[in-house]
Amino acid sequence: MRAFNLSGHVLHSIFWNNLSPDGGDRPDGEVAAAIDEHFGSFDGFAGQLSAATKSVQGSGHLLRST
C-alpha cells in the first residue's frame, strides 16, 4: 500500500505541474500526428484511454467524458 500512496503523490505532483492556463484543447503538431497514427483520431485515443483507466485504482483524473 505504501508504494501505491507514494506513486499517487508523485503522479499528482506531475499532474499539477503539467497544467497550463492555456491548456485543455486537443493537441496539435507532432503529438496530434502521433495520436492520429496510432489511434485513428483524438476521439479514438480518448475513448481507449477512458476505457483502459476505468479499471485502474485511483484513475479519477484520467476519466474523460465524451
C-alpha positions in Angstrom: 0.0 0.0 0.0 2.9 2.3 0.7 4.1 2.1 -2.9 0.6 3.0 -4.2 0.4 6.0 -1.9 3.9 7.2 -2.9 3.1 6.8 -6.6 -0.1 8.7 -6.1 1.8 11.6 -4.6 4.4 11.6 -7.4 1.7 11.4 -10.1 -0.3 14.2 -8.6 2.8 16.4 -8.5 3.4 15.7 -12.1 -0.2 16.3 -12.9 -0.4 19.7 -11.2 3.0 20.8 -12.7 1.8 20.0 -16.2 -1.4 22.0 -16.1 -1.5 25.1 -18.2 -3.8 28.1 -18.1 -4.0 27.8 -21.9 -4.5 24.0 -21.9 -7.5 21.8 -22.2 -7.8 21.7 -26.0 -6.8 19.0 -28.5 -3.1 18.6 -29.2 -1.6 19.8 -32.4 1.7 19.2 -34.3 3.7 16.1 -33.7 1.5 14.9 -30.8 -1.6 15.2 -32.8 0.0 13.3 -35.7 1.2 10.5 -33.4 -2.3 10.2 -31.9 -3.9 10.1 -35.3 -1.4 7.5 -36.5 -1.8 5.2 -33.5 -5.4 5.7 -32.6 -7.1 7.0 -35.8 -8.2 10.2 -34.2 -8.2 12.2 -30.9 -11.7 10.8 -30.1 -10.4 7.3 -30.7 -7.5 8.0 -28.3 -9.8 9.5 -25.7 -12.2 6.5 -25.9 -9.4 4.0 -25.5 -7.8 5.9 -22.6 -11.1 6.2 -20.8 -11.9 2.5 -21.2 -8.5 1.5 -20.0 -8.4 3.7 -17.0 -11.9 2.8 -15.6 -10.5 -0.4 -14.1 -7.3 1.2 -12.6 -7.3 2.1 -8.9 -7.2 5.8 -8.4 -8.0 6.6 -12.1 -10.2 9.6 -11.4 -8.0 12.1 -13.1 -7.9 10.1 -16.3 -11.6 9.7 -16.9 -12.9 11.9 -19.6 -16.5 12.4 -20.7 -17.0 12.3 -24.4 
